[in-house]
Amino acid sequence: YAHNFIRIDDQPIGKDYTVTFAGKVRHERPLPDSATFTGGNTFTLPDRTMFTPLSGFGSVADNRANVSLPDGTGITISGDFTPFRYWLFANGKVACPESFIRIDLAPGESMRWIRAYELHAK
């Protein structure tokens, strides 16, 4: 997995932040009252701790999360692998979409994958 601790322009995490996934996802735990989930793929983040596993990642195309503010400033994180697990964490200070890759290698084998980060300005 990769911890992607994100905070944009030093703005605290809360209702102005959204995390949007490429495909439909499901959260596996109840969300805090100040968080919302709309359209099957977009979370508005709470100003307090939220930590939930997500499901619904069936292809490489699903491995894409955009964390942004209303003015479009943000970051898109993607990978060239199908996540076998995904978590979404936020705590008022940072947002952290975490994708997990399955690695099952025999001794002497190797594996490569790519994580990409695209920044978006106002």
SULZI-V332202 format. One line per field, one symbol per residue. ss: DSSP state (H for helix, E for strand, L for the rest). Layout:
BEGIN
ss->???
END
This chain:
BEGIN
ss->LLLLLELLLLLLLLLLLEEEELLLLEELLLLLLLLEEELLLEEELLLLLEEEEEELLLLHHHLEEEEELLLLLEEEEEELLLLLEEEEEELLLLEEEEEELLLLLLLLLLLLLLEEEEEELL
END
